[in-house]
Amino acid sequence: MSTTIAARSIADLPAQHAAQPKTAAQRTARYFNTGNAFNIKLPPVPDHVFTDEPLRALDPDTPTGLIECDLSRQLDIPVSATTPLSLVRYARIRAGERLTTRFTASGVVVYVMTGSGSATSGEETVEWGPGDVFVLPGGVEHRYQAAPDTDAVLWVVTNEPQLAFENLRAPAEGEAPTPVVHYPADEIERQIELIYDVGRGSDIAGSALIFSSERQESIRNVLPTLTVAMNSLPPGVAQRPHRHNSMAVALIIRGNGCFSMVDGKRKDWSQWATTITPPVAVHSHHNEGDERAMLLIVQDGGIYYYTRAMGFSFADV
């Protein structure tokens, strides 16, 4: 028996319920159609720059703790999030003090902005210093200890919003997709110099060093869903404008006289700022300064590579 509903189109229909459900499972069913199921309007990922957060993290009066780069309200996401699938934090650890964390994430990507110290995960300890990158497994306790003579500031990225979206638990101890991995600053610099020594053609988008590990070598990512790269740009060079379906969050490490163009809008760089490049936005980076620019970029590229939907293309052809 059909019921007449006042609607000009199936697109105007609300979610439909079973007319005469016989069980609790039938009562929970909802029905949409081709008109109203695919017109979900979600807030876009903003072209945003976080500058107050790094200033707080670098302020000597700021106590040991975490500072979130949170856009959950703008993104209409019920958990803290910088982008729909990632969360960026600055961690400040005062000299000689300890910070303990446990993130509901697949893994944790860390860049050392200032200071030195150690990070312990289970039985493994990483001794870190300025410019180091390291990865810790998610779901377990991490203990960060700053050296006794200087404060430390870290840039920390996780995929907590991704797990929250699917209501997934963090991996148990020993189950994380990537174990502890350490990329020391001097080795990062050596690898970057190798890239410049070998050179590249204009068909390659920039001269970025991509971080991976023994366990993730086949997919060339740090984590199954996160791609981490140290991008560099020599003085007087501009990166070709391009687009891709993954979002990007970047930490500006060095870049006086540098800026990005995002969908025709200029974004000047500020050291230690976190900047977001929205998915599918046409963007390029420009170095009008007198030294090599450096920025660490984290993308949710692993998801798009796996689904064969990265959608990379140059925008100047």
N, C-alpha and C positions, 0 to 999 in steps of 0.2 A: 504494500500500500504506500503510495507516494504522498509526500506532504508538499503543498505549494508554499514556496518561500518568495517573498518580495525582493527580488534582486534583478538588476538590469543585465548582469553577466555573472558567470561562475567566479570571476575574479572578485566579486563583491561578497561572496559567501564567507561566513566565519568558519572556524573549524567545526566539523560535524561529528556528532556522537551517535552511537548505536541507538536505534529506535527502541528496541526491546532486548537489552542485554540480559543474558541468562547467568553470567558468571562475572566475578570481579575482573578477570582478565579481559572480558568483552567490554566492560564498562570503562576500562582505561584506554580503549582504542579511540583514535582520532582520525578523521578523514579530510584530506585536502584534494585539490585538483590542479590541472595544468595552469589554471588562471591565478590561483592564490597561493600556490606552493613555492613558486620561484621568484616572487617579487619582494623578498625580504630586504628591507632597507637597513643596513648597518652603517654606523658612522665610519667614515674613511680613516685609514691610518694617517695621522697628520704629519706634515712636513715640519718637524719640531726640533728645537735645540734646547738641551738642558744646560744652563750655565750657573744657576744658583746652587745646585747640588754639589758640583765640584768645589765651588768656593767654600761651602760649609765643610766639606771633607778636608780641605787644606787649611782651614782655620785652626790655629794652635789651641783655641779655647774649646773646640768641639771635642766631646768625650769619645771614648772608644765605642764604636757601634756601627750600624748600617744606615745608609741613607738611600732610599728608593727613588728611582726615576719612574714615577707612577703616572700613567695616563689612563687608568682604568675608567675613570668617569667619562672622559672624552670618547673612549672606545666602547662604552657601555658593556664592560666586562666585570663580573662580580668578584674578581680577585685582583690583587695588585698586578699590573702589567705595563710594560713599556711599549710592546707591540702585542698583537693577538697571541703570539706563541712564545714570547720571551720577556724576561724581567731583568733590568739592569740595576745594579746597586753600586754605590761607592762605600768601601769599608775603611774606616779610620781606626787605627790601632795605636794608641799612645805608647811611647817608649817603655819597654819592659812589661807591657800589659798583654793580656790574652783575650781573644775573641773566639767564641765557640758558636758554630752554626750547624744546622741540619736542615737541608732543603729538600722538599718533595719535588725532585727533578731527576732526569736521567743522568745529568752530570753538571759540573760547575766549571766555567771558563774564567780564569783570573789573569789580569795583567797588573804588574807591579809598577805603579806610578812613581812612588817615592818610598825610600826607606828599605830596610832589609829585615829578614826574620825567617821564620819557619812555618810550615803548614803540615799538620799530621793528620793522616787518614788511616785508621786501623793501625797496622804495623809499619806503614811507610811514612817517611818524613821528607819533605822538599825544603831545602835551604834556598831561599830566594833573595834576589836583589833587584835594583831598578832595571826596568826593561825586560825582565823575565816574563814568560807566559807559562802557565801550568794549568792542567786539567785535573779535577778531582771527581771521583765517582759520586753520583747522587744517592740520596736516601740514607746516608750514614753521617755520623758526627765528624766535623772538621774542627781542628784546634789551630788557630793562627796565633803565633807569638811574635811580637815585634822585638827587635834588638834592643838592648838596654840603653843605647845612647841616642836613638833617633826615632821619631814617630814614623809610621808607615801609612800609606794610602794605597788601596787596591781598587781596581775596577773589576766587578764581579757580574757575570752573566749566567743565567740559568734558563731552562725551558719550563719553569713551573706553570705558567699559564697553559701550556700545551697539555700537561698531565691533568690540570684542573678541568680543562674543557671536556675531557673524556672520563673524569672522575676516577683516574688511575692512581694507584699507590706508587710510591717511590720504589725503586729496586731494593731488594734485601741485600745485606752485605754479601759481596762476591758475585752479585748478579748484574751489576751496572755494565752497560755496553762498552764503556771505556774505563780502564783502570787509571791509576795515577800516571800522568805523563808530564815531563818537564822540558821546556824549551828555553835554555839560558840565553841571555841577551847577546853574549858574544857569538853563539852559534847562529842565532837569528841574523845577526849582522853578516856573518860569513855566507850564509845562504842567500841573502839579498845581493851581496856583491857578486856571487856566482851568476845570479839572474842577469845582472847588468853586463857582466863579462861576456856571457853567451849572446845576449841580445834577443830581439824579437821582431816580428813583422807587425805591420799595422792592423793585421787581422786578429791580433790578440789584444784584449781589453786591459791595458795597463801592465805593470810589472809587480804583481802581488805575490807574496810568499804564502802558500796555503799550508796550514798546519793539519797534520793527521797523526796516526799512530799505527803501531804494528797490527792491532786488532781491527782498525778501521781503514787499513791501507787500500783495500779493494774499492771502497767508495770515496776515498780521498777526503773524508771529513774528519772532524774531531769527534763529533757525536753523530748518530744516524741521521738526525734532523738538522743539526747546526753545522754551518760552514764558518770557519774562522780564518781570516787572512790579514797579513800585515801588508797594507798597500803603501807604496812609496811613489813619489813624483819629483823628478829633478827640477831645479830652477828653470823657469822659462818654458815649461812643458804643460800642455793641457791634455787631459784624457779625452778620448773620443766620446761624444754623447751616445748613450745607450740606455736600454731598458731591460728589465727582467721581472718575472712574476714574484720573486721573493722580496721580502722587505730587507732593509739593512739598518743596523745600528752601528755607529762608529764612535770610537774614542779618538779625539784629535790629540795626537802626541806632540807633533811639531808641525808648524805651518804658518809662520809669519808671512803675510802677503798672499795668503791662499784663500780661495773661496770655491764654492760649488755652485753649479747652476742646476736647479731642480724645476722642471716644467717652466722654464723661462724666468724663474725667480732666483736672484743672487743670494747666497748664504755665505757670509764671511766666517772664516774659521776663528775659533778661540781655543787656546790650549786647554786641554783636559775637559772640554765640553763633550757631551754625548749628543750626537745628532742622528736623526731618523730620516732615512730616504724611503718614502712610501713605495709599495709595490707598483709596478708598471709605469712609474714616473720616469720621464726622460731626464737623465742626469749626467753631469760631467764634473771633473775636478780640475782646478786651474792653479798653477803655482807661479805667481809673479814676484816671489821673494828671492832670496839669495842663498837658500840652503835646501837640501832635499827634504820634502815634506813626508810625514809619516802619520798614518792613521790605522788603527786596528779595527777591522770590520767583522761583525758577526751577522750572518744571514740564516734564515730558515731554509736555505737552499737544498738541504738534504731531502726534504719532503718533495720538492719540485723535481729534483733529479730522479728520485725513485719513482715518481708518478709520470715521468717523461713529459713534464709540463713547465720547464724552466722559462721558456719563451724568451730567451736572450736574443737581442737584435741591436745592431747599430742604428742610430737615428739620423745619421748624416749621409745615408745612401739613397 
